[in-house]
Amino acid sequence: MNTQTPNPSALIVECPSCADTVTLTRRPLCGEVVRCGGCAVELEVVSIEPLRVEEAPQVQEDWGE
C-alpha cells in the first residue's frame, strides 16, 4: 500500500518523447534540464508560464576548435 501523499505544490508536465508524466517537486528555472522517469530523456524547461519542456539538445564536444 502506498502511504505517500501527493505534493499539492508539485508541477506536472508531459514528456514530449514518451508522453509519460514528469513531476517537478519545485518550480524550475527556464533553461533548467530535468530527466523523464519513463524514458530517461533529458528535457529542457523552455517556458515557465505555461510550463513547457522540450527534448534538451545534445551537447557536442568542440575538441578545442
N, C-alpha and C positions, 0 to 999 in steps of 0.2 A: 504494500500500500504506500502510495506517495504522500508524504506528510508535508512536502514543501508547499507554501502558499505562493500564489503568483505575485510578482512585484508590480504594484499598480503604477509605478513610475517608469517601468521598462518600456522601451520603444521597440516596435516590431516593424520589420521591413521584409519584403520578399526577395530572395536571391534571384537575380536575372538569369543565372545559369541553370539552376535545377528547380526553381520555384519553391524551395524549402523556406520555412520561416526562420529569419535571423533575428534573435532577440538581443538588444543592446541594453545593458544594465544602467548606462548613464548616457547623458546627452553627448553625442560625438561632435567633433570639430569637422568643419568642411576640409576635405583632403585627407582625413584620417582613414587608415586601412584597417578593415575588420575581416575576419575569416568566417566563411559559411561552415556551419557544423555538419551540413548534409553532404556537400561535395568538396569541401576544403579549399575552394577557390578564394583568392583574396579579392575583397570588394573595397572600392574607394567611395567614401561618402562625397557625393557631388552636390548635394543640396540639403540644407537643414530644414527649411520650411518651404514646401513639404519635404519630409525625409525621403531621400532617394539615393540609391547606390548603383554603381556600375562596376563591371569587372575591372580590377586595377591593371594598368598597363605593365607589361613585363619590362623590367629594367635590364638593359643590355650593358655588358662590360665595354668600356671605351679603350681599354688596353693602352692608356697613356696618349691617346690621339688628341 
